[in-house]
Amino acid sequence: MMSSMTRPTAAKRDERFRALLVSKQLRITEQRIAVLRALSWSRAPVSFPELAERLAPKLDRATVYRNLVGLSEAGLLVRGQLGDGVWRYELPENDTGSHLRHPHLVCVDCGDVSCLPSSAVSLRGAAASRVTEVQLRGHCASCSH
């Protein structure tokens, strides 16, 4: 059972999602809210199969896919690829829909992807203005032990 302490946070989050949908002139649907809510719980970009599994059986795979595509095209989700041919989705880091650049760590053992703070990598010189994405490959905390 959900405590009264968590309801305002969940309600506030869902209201923010509704406002984002309205700002992009998209209909507010429970399916869109469910996709946005599931992505808000993720600490790293999520692939379509991972998200479809999380949302099953509430939403079928086709519904999840259509919503990921539509929300990405509207600029409400950030879609990225980490060199493995798998598209992953995440929410922008702020309410304007823009995605602040930040690096990702891809674990070479288990394949997990995690977001790193933008301060984790510093680019200098000409590269700083030309680089659009930084991916680091190494060992996640679980695999490094």
C-alpha positions as CSV (number, residue, x, y, z in Angstrom):
1,M,0.0,0.0,0.0
2,M,1.2,3.5,-0.9
3,S,1.8,5.8,2.1
4,S,0.5,9.3,2.2
5,M,4.1,10.5,2.2
6,T,4.7,9.2,-1.4
7,R,1.4,10.2,-3.0
8,P,2.2,13.9,-3.3
9,T,5.5,13.1,-5.0
10,A,3.9,10.7,-7.4
11,A,1.0,13.0,-8.1
12,K,3.4,15.9,-8.6
13,R,5.5,13.8,-11.0
14,D,2.5,12.8,-13.0
15,E,1.2,16.3,-13.2
16,R,4.6,17.4,-14.6
17,F,4.3,14.7,-17.2
18,R,0.8,15.9,-18.1
19,A,2.1,19.5,-18.5
20,L,5.0,18.2,-20.7
21,L,2.5,16.4,-23.0
22,V,0.3,19.5,-23.2
23,S,3.3,21.6,-24.0
24,K,4.0,19.4,-27.0
25,Q,0.3,19.4,-28.0
26,L,0.0,15.6,-27.3
27,R,-3.0,14.0,-25.9
28,I,-2.7,12.9,-22.3
29,T,-3.1,9.1,-22.2
30,E,-2.5,6.6,-19.4
31,Q,-0.1,4.7,-21.7
32,R,2.1,7.8,-22.2
33,I,2.0,8.5,-18.5
34,A,3.0,4.9,-17.8
35,V,6.0,5.0,-20.2
36,L,7.1,8.3,-18.7
37,R,6.7,7.1,-15.2
38,A,8.6,3.9,-15.9
39,L,11.5,5.9,-17.4
40,S,11.5,8.2,-14.4
41,W,12.3,5.3,-12.1
42,S,15.3,4.3,-14.2
43,R,18.8,5.5,-13.3
44,A,20.1,4.7,-16.8
45,P,18.9,4.7,-20.4
46,V,16.5,1.8,-21.0
47,S,16.1,-0.3,-24.2
48,F,12.7,-1.0,-25.7
49,P,12.7,-4.7,-24.6
50,E,13.6,-3.8,-21.0
51,L,10.9,-1.2,-20.9
52,A,8.3,-3.5,-22.5
53,E,9.1,-6.2,-19.9
54,R,8.7,-3.7,-17.0
55,L,5.3,-2.5,-18.3
56,A,3.9,-6.0,-19.1
57,P,1.2,-7.1,-18.8
58,K,-0.3,-3.6,-18.3
59,L,0.9,-2.5,-21.8
60,D,1.6,-4.7,-24.8
61,R,4.9,-4.4,-26.7
62,A,3.4,-2.5,-29.7
63,T,1.9,0.1,-27.4
64,V,5.2,0.6,-25.6
65,Y,7.1,0.9,-28.9
66,R,4.6,3.4,-30.5
67,N,4.8,5.6,-27.4
68,L,8.6,5.5,-27.3
69,V,8.7,6.6,-30.9
70,G,6.1,9.3,-30.5
71,L,7.5,10.7,-27.3
72,S,11.0,10.7,-28.8
73,E,9.8,12.5,-32.0
74,A,8.0,15.1,-29.8
75,G,11.3,15.7,-27.9
76,L,10.1,14.4,-24.6
77,L,12.5,11.5,-24.6
78,V,16.2,11.3,-25.5
79,R,17.1,8.3,-27.7
80,G,20.7,7.2,-27.9
81,Q,22.8,4.3,-29.0
82,L,25.9,3.2,-27.2
83,G,27.6,1.5,-30.1
84,D,25.9,-1.8,-29.8
85,G,23.0,-1.2,-32.2
86,V,20.4,-1.0,-29.4
87,W,18.4,2.2,-29.0
88,R,18.0,3.3,-25.4
89,Y,15.6,5.9,-24.0
90,E,15.7,8.3,-21.1
91,L,14.0,11.4,-19.8
92,P,15.7,14.7,-20.4
93,E,17.4,16.1,-17.3
94,N,15.2,19.2,-17.1
95,D,11.6,20.2,-17.8
96,T,12.4,22.2,-20.9
97,G,12.9,18.9,-22.8
98,S,16.6,19.6,-23.5
99,H,19.1,16.9,-22.5
100,L,22.1,18.2,-20.8
101,R,25.1,16.3,-22.1
102,H,26.5,13.7,-19.7
103,P,28.7,10.7,-20.2
104,H,27.6,7.1,-19.9
105,L,29.6,4.2,-18.5
106,V,29.1,0.9,-20.4
107,C,30.2,-2.1,-18.4
108,V,32.4,-4.4,-20.5
109,D,31.4,-7.4,-18.4
110,C,27.7,-7.3,-17.9
111,G,26.7,-4.6,-20.5
112,D,24.9,-2.4,-17.9
113,V,24.7,1.3,-18.8
114,S,24.8,4.0,-16.2
115,C,24.6,7.8,-16.4
116,L,27.6,9.7,-15.0
117,P,27.5,13.3,-13.8
118,S,28.5,15.8,-16.5
119,S,31.4,16.7,-14.2
120,A,32.9,13.2,-14.5
121,V,34.6,14.0,-17.8
122,S,36.2,17.3,-18.9
123,L,36.8,18.0,-22.5
124,R,39.2,20.8,-23.5
125,G,40.2,22.5,-26.7
126,A,38.6,22.0,-30.1
127,A,37.1,18.6,-29.1
128,A,34.9,20.3,-26.5
129,S,32.8,22.0,-29.2
130,R,32.6,19.0,-31.5
131,V,31.9,16.1,-29.2
132,T,28.2,15.3,-28.9
133,E,28.4,12.2,-26.7
134,V,30.9,10.6,-24.4
135,Q,30.8,6.9,-23.6
136,L,33.2,5.3,-21.2
137,R,33.8,1.6,-21.1
138,G,34.9,-0.1,-18.0
139,H,33.6,-2.2,-15.0
140,C,30.5,-1.3,-13.1
141,A,30.5,-1.4,-9.4
142,S,29.0,-4.9,-9.3
143,C,31.6,-6.3,-11.8
144,S,34.6,-4.6,-10.3
145,H,34.4,-6.6,-7.1
